[in-house]
Amino acid sequence: MLRHYRARHENDVPDTPSIDSASRKQMLDEALLNFIVKDCQPLSIVESEGFRELVQALQPSYVLPTRKTIKQMVAKKYEEEQERVKKEVQQAVALTFGNISTSKWAGRPKVPQLMPSRRCRDTWQRAILPGPRIL
C-alpha cells in the first residue's frame, strides 16, 4: 500500500515543502536525541529490536545512529546547553548586580574580591529583610 501511495500519489500533494534527505536525517536525529535526553532513556534503546521496528514503520528510509554516535551527540548537546546556561547566568548576574566593584582585603592585597555596590546591598536588604534595617 505504501509503495502504491509513493508511486501514484506522493507527487499529487500541492504546496508541500520538500525537505532534502540530509536535513530530514538531521531533524530526526535531533528528535531522537531529545527523546533520549528528556525521557531519560538508555542509549542502548537504539539497539532495541522493538524500537528499531517502530522507527522502521514510521520512517522506513531513516537509519538509526549507533549507540556510540548517540553518545557523541549527547556530549555535544551537553556542551552546547552548558554554554547557553553560562551565558544566561552571566546576563542575569549583569542585570542583577549591574554595578559590581572590586575591592581588596587589607591583609591580602593580591586577592581581589567581588562585592556588589552599596546600592545593590541596600536593595537586597529591603527585598529580603522586611521592617527596620540594622546597619
N, C-alpha and C positions, 0 to 999 in steps of 0.2 A: 504494500500500500504506500509506504514511504517512497519507494522507488517510482511508483506511478505519479505521486504528487510532484516529486522533483522533476520528472521528465516532462510532465504535461502542464503543470500549473504554477510552478515556482516563479516563472518569469511573468505571470499574469498579474501579480500584485503590483498596483501602481504606487508610486511615490514612497517606496520603502528605501530607507537609507542603506546603502551597501557598505558592509564593513569588511575590509580585507582580512585575510586569514591571520596575519601576524598580529594585528590589533585585537582581533577576536580571541586569539590564544592568550594574549596578554591580559585581556579583560577577564577571561575565565580563570587564568592563573591567580589573578588578584582576588576574584570571588572565592576561589578555593582557599587561598591564604587567609582571607577574612573569616571564612567558615572555621578553619582550624584554630585560629587565634581566639576569636570571640567565643566559641563554644568549647574551648579547652580540649580539643580533640587530639589524640596522639598522632604523631607524624606518620605512624605506620598505617593510618587509615587509607592512604593512597595505595597500599598493597593489599587491602582487604578485598576479597572476591566480590562480596555484595556491593560494596561501594563502587568498584570498577564496573559492575553490571549496571548500576544506577546511572553512572556517568555516561556509559555507552548508550543506554536507552535515551537519555536526554540529549546528548550531543555526540553522535557516532564518530564524527571526524576529530574530536578532541582527544589528544594523547595526554594522559595524566603525567605530571612530573614525578620523578623518583623521590624517595624519602630524603636522599642527600640534597637534591635540588630544593625541596621544600625547606629543609633545614637552613640552607643558604638564604632563601627568600625570607624566612622568619628573622634571621640575624640582620639582614639588610633593613627589613621593616622596623626592627627594634632600634637600630641606629638612627633611622630617619625620624621615628617618633621621639626618641630621646633628644635629638637636636631640636625638634619642634617644641617640645616641652621646655627645654632650656631657654629657648628664645621667648616663649610665653612668660616664663618666670622672670626673665630679665626685664621684659616690658612691664610686668606687674610691679616689680621692685622699683623700676624707674618711675612709674606713676605714683606708687605709694610713698617712696622715700625721696622723691624729687630732689630735695636739697640735702645731699649727703656730703659730710665733710670728713676729712681725715684728721686725726689728732694723734699725738704720740704720748705715751706714758713717760713721766719724768724719769722713772727708774730704768726704763727700757727704750732708749731713743731709736733703736733700729727696727722696732716692730710697730708699724703703723696700724692703727685701729680704726675701723669704720664706725662712725656714730651718726645717727640721724641728727639733724639740726634741732635746736630747742623748739622751734615751731612744730616739728613733727612729734616730738616727745609730748608737748602740751596737748596736741590733738589726740594722741593715743590715750593720754590720761583722762581727757574728757570723755572719750568714747568708752573706755574700759572701766574707769572708776567714777560712778555717779556720786554726786554730792561734793562736799568741800575737798579741795586738794591740799595735800601737805607737801611742801617743798623742802 
